């Protein structure tokens, strides 16, 4: 969650990120040439994280390591990415963090909630993601980040009910301790009621509810989600657009994962896996559009499995067997074995979302929109306006993100038409 106006009052995968700033706006916003204004990034930017598990500790420890010059922000678009401006021949490609007024890493401060009392150093040591020698170097800082008491319940909400339709109904349900109010929704409510942006990195319905849209619009608190796109689904949103671009048919895609961290343990439960499965399965249909290409994608067998395997720890392994067919219907196969580190891939996503959601809050053009679809680049199941199908193609998502930044700054949008080079 991210804001620079008020401090959120409290009511695990590090699923939701709150950001707050202790300094009020000076009233002298920085201007973009054509599309609204962007207030300057002033003061400290507070990041509030429900759940101090593997992703959260890897993110916070990583930021501190980067600030101390011990590591580079690999994987972070806001820190290492560039954005092309104008024609290819113009030679203008500033870094994203130099093009738009993002908060600096030195301005980030951290807090959060957990059901365990471990400070960030102890939690990171138990998570086992980062080298212990690095954590020992960061111990003086990490030991100061301690959790607030968390809201917790084993139950989760599978679909919206009457309690989620309006602010009045939602607040009554909270007072009545209604089981339809999941803990994650309490964090989202506390954030949005204070005007604090809220990013949902888990596959749950935390902000996919009418009441959250209402709060987001009323308090100009941007929201986005859901489910960080890190491993196997990242590969799907790279490969599927390639098949579609070359009009190669797809008859089957079998995916299985082994994962040994807390996420793997939670997803070993069939009920918990169901939400994740829906998140993973949706990408192919939206990318390949079988209704438009029935001969190529109208009869796909798509299967997803996740298995808890403790020896693997945070190092997730995803296997994909992909059956495609080409010219004259001749079959071919692609096999992918992605040995990835779940939290290492997620941590830069958290950093980018913190900085870009804060930017959205400071942008007069974005903060009143509620859903920040331009950040779909980071999610398996992107939020969209009601009735609008999500865009899953990673490259279209990246173009959408960068064009939004160009738009805010009054720069020409990039379409890659290119005819002007041949006049």
Secondary structure, 3 states (H helix, E strand, C coil): CCCCCCCCCCCCCCCEEEEEECCCCCCCCEECCCCCEECCCCCCEEEEEECCCHHHHHHHHHHHHHHCCCCCCCCCHHHHCEEEECCHHHCEEEEHHHHCCCCCHHHEEEEEEECCCCCHHHHHHHHCCCCHHHHHHHHHHHCCCCCEECCCCCCCCCCCCHHHCCHHHHHHHHHCCCCCCCHHHHHHHHHHHCCCCEEECCCCCCCCCHHHHHHHHHCCCCEEECCECCCHHHHHHHHHHHHHHCCCEEEEEEEEEEECCHHHHHHCCHHHHHHHHHHHHHHHHHHHCCCCCHHHHCCCEEEEEEEECHHHCCEEEEEEEEEEECHHHCEEEEEEEEEEEHHHHHHHHHHHHHHHHHHHHHECCCCCCCECHHHHHHECCCCCCCCCCCCCCHHHHHHHHHHHHHHHCCCCCCCCCCHHHHC
